[in-house]
Amino acid sequence: MFASAGYSVCIFEINESLVQAGIGRIRGNLNTMQKDSLTRGPLTTEEAMGNVRGTIDLREALHGAIYAQESTMESEVFKKDIFTKIDLLADSETVLASSTSTIPASLFTEKLKNRGRCLVVHPINPPLYLTLTEIIPAPWTEESAVEKAVQIMKNIGQTPVRLHKEVLGFAVNRLQYALLAESWRLVKDGVLEAEDVDLVMSEGLGPRYAFQGPLHTMHLNALGIEDYCTRYAAGLRRVLADFGPNPTFEEPEVIEKISSSMQKRVTDHTAALDERKANLARLAKLKKE
Ligand SMILES: NC(=O)c1ccc[n+]([C@@H]2O[C@H](COP(=O)([O-])OP(=O)(O)OC[C@H]3O[C@@H](n4cnc5c(N)ncnc54)[C@H](O)[C@@H]3O)[C@@H](O)[C@H]2O)c1
């Protein structure tokens, strides 16, 4: 996406074959974006590839960079280690972003000399088709670094959403987990079959929220948000008070129910992922229009 938007990109990996594999995947993604008319700038695949190189030397990868996006394994220990290395080698202006989905930057950047330019910039999978990117500064992240990250995300066609403070799970997973908890309870309590939970989303709430979020929807579902609250607040409270405790997500009988439903619905995992990508590509095109 960076290359597609015209940025010069250097990827760093731990060995030469992974560098080459990464570059191959970038080419594949650029071709896909071109085919789907979803490129993030005016460049063709070949032009964008002219801006992409790779290295196994972290110093070289960081040299002269305005922005670094760390996307290594999801582990606090590992993030601490890689950010310590990046901190030693980074130029004095580089914004140092982590893709981490769950680990606040304050847990792995506190001791770094460049901590004022460290933050989380969390994309959503698959980012070629879902443009949301959560931006979560640590308490010590400088405003200028946040603004730079926001601007770069806009420049590559992403939709940055900034959190004002660190919170466990950030925004995406907090909302996602709330939905997963109730989906789980509905199956566990025998209210819905697993496939019907998915239909409630895919044929109802999912498309409804694809263009307007839940608060926007509240506003439109009555004569404005004040009217919605006057009419429905008591009902909301009654239903919310009826929710059971949080699931452990380890209850074998629920896992078994969901798993047997999924075995019927997904016979080829890779094909199902490809189908999801194709559908999201169509939706992304529609949203772009
Ligand atoms: N996969 C997703 O859907 C997704 C979405 C958003 C954010 N993220 C976040 O992105 C990060 C990476 O996730 P992933 O699923 O791609 O993980 P992954 O395990 O598939 O990939 C990790 C990559 O890090 C490389 N690596 C290993 N050791 C390294 C080192 N010492 N230095 C540099 N690179 C090294 C590996 O070769 C590999 O390419 C995680 O923090 C994850 O939370 C993932």
The ligand as an SDF file (V2000), in Angstrom:
LIG
                    3D

 44 48  0  0  0  0  0  0  0  0999 V2000
   -2.2180  -11.2190   10.7380 N   0  0  0  0  0  0  0  0  0  0  0  0
   -3.1150  -10.2620   10.9510 C   0  0  0  0  0  0  0  0  0  0  0  0
   -4.2770  -10.3600   10.5690 O   0  0  0  0  0  0  0  0  0  0  0  0
   -2.7340   -8.9830   11.6630 C   0  0  0  0  0  0  0  0  0  0  0  0
   -3.5590   -7.8520   11.5500 C   0  0  0  0  0  0  0  0  0  0  0  0
   -3.1800   -6.6860   12.1920 C   0  0  0  0  0  0  0  0  0  0  0  0
   -2.0230   -6.6420   12.9450 C   0  0  0  0  0  0  0  0  0  0  0  0
   -1.2460   -7.7680   13.0550 N   0  0  0  0  0  0  0  0  0  0  0  0
   -0.0270   -7.6840   13.8630 C   0  0  0  0  0  0  0  0  0  0  0  0
    1.0800   -7.7050   13.0010 O   0  0  0  0  0  0  0  0  0  0  0  0
    2.1730   -8.3800   13.6120 C   0  0  0  0  0  0  0  0  0  0  0  0
    2.6070   -9.5350   12.7330 C   0  0  0  0  0  0  0  0  0  0  0  0
    1.5390  -10.4360   12.6020 O   0  0  0  0  0  0  0  0  0  0  0  0
    1.5680  -11.6200   11.5450 P   0  0  0  0  0  0  0  0  0  0  0  0
    0.2740  -12.3230   11.6510 O   0  0  0  0  0  0  0  0  0  0  0  0
    1.9990  -11.0820   10.2180 O   0  0  0  0  0  0  0  0  0  0  0  0
    2.7210  -12.5090   12.1770 O   0  0  0  0  0  0  0  0  0  0  0  0
    3.6170  -13.6200   11.4960 P   0  0  0  0  0  0  0  0  0  0  0  0
    4.1220  -14.4730   12.6070 O   0  0  0  0  0  0  0  0  0  0  0  0
    2.8700  -14.2370   10.3480 O   0  0  0  0  0  0  0  0  0  0  0  0
    4.8110  -12.8120   10.8470 O   0  0  0  0  0  0  0  0  0  0  0  0
    5.8780  -12.3330   11.6080 C   0  0  0  0  0  0  0  0  0  0  0  0
    6.9910  -11.9040   10.6720 C   0  0  0  0  0  0  0  0  0  0  0  0
    8.0840  -11.4220   11.4510 O   0  0  0  0  0  0  0  0  0  0  0  0
    9.2740  -11.9190   10.8550 C   0  0  0  0  0  0  0  0  0  0  0  0
   10.3370  -11.9440   11.8630 N   0  0  0  0  0  0  0  0  0  0  0  0
   10.6250  -12.9370   12.7240 C   0  0  0  0  0  0  0  0  0  0  0  0
   11.6720  -12.5920   13.4980 N   0  0  0  0  0  0  0  0  0  0  0  0
   12.0350  -11.3620   13.1240 C   0  0  0  0  0  0  0  0  0  0  0  0
   13.0510  -10.4960   13.5350 C   0  0  0  0  0  0  0  0  0  0  0  0
   13.8990  -10.8050   14.5030 N   0  0  0  0  0  0  0  0  0  0  0  0
   13.1350   -9.3120   12.9380 N   0  0  0  0  0  0  0  0  0  0  0  0
   12.2690   -8.9740   11.9520 C   0  0  0  0  0  0  0  0  0  0  0  0
   11.3030   -9.7530   11.5070 N   0  0  0  0  0  0  0  0  0  0  0  0
   11.1750  -10.9390   12.0860 C   0  0  0  0  0  0  0  0  0  0  0  0
    8.9060  -13.2880   10.3340 C   0  0  0  0  0  0  0  0  0  0  0  0
    9.8180  -13.7270    9.3570 O   0  0  0  0  0  0  0  0  0  0  0  0
    7.5090  -13.0140    9.7690 C   0  0  0  0  0  0  0  0  0  0  0  0
    7.5770  -12.5260    8.4480 O   0  0  0  0  0  0  0  0  0  0  0  0
    1.6710   -8.8250   14.9980 C   0  0  0  0  0  0  0  0  0  0  0  0
    2.0600   -7.8700   15.9560 O   0  0  0  0  0  0  0  0  0  0  0  0
    0.1650   -8.8500   14.8070 C   0  0  0  0  0  0  0  0  0  0  0  0
   -0.5420   -8.6310   16.0160 O   0  0  0  0  0  0  0  0  0  0  0  0
   -1.5580   -8.9200   12.4120 C   0  0  0  0  0  0  0  0  0  0  0  0
  1  2  1  0
  2  3  2  0
  2  4  1  0
  4  5  1  0
  4 44  2  0
  5  6  2  0
  6  7  1  0
  7  8  2  0
  8  9  1  0
  8 44  1  0
  9 10  1  0
  9 42  1  0
 10 11  1  0
 11 12  1  0
 11 40  1  0
 12 13  1  0
 13 14  1  0
 14 15  2  0
 14 16  1  0
 14 17  1  0
 17 18  1  0
 18 19  2  0
 18 20  1  0
 18 21  1  0
 21 22  1  0
 22 23  1  0
 23 24  1  0
 23 38  1  0
 24 25  1  0
 25 26  1  0
 25 36  1  0
 26 27  1  0
 26 35  1  0
 27 28  2  0
 28 29  1  0
 29 30  1  0
 29 35  2  0
 30 31  1  0
 30 32  2  0
 32 33  1  0
 33 34  2  0
 34 35  1  0
 36 37  1  0
 36 38  1  0
 38 39  1  0
 40 41  1  0
 40 42  1  0
 42 43  1  0
M  CHG  2   8   1  16  -1
M  END
$$$$
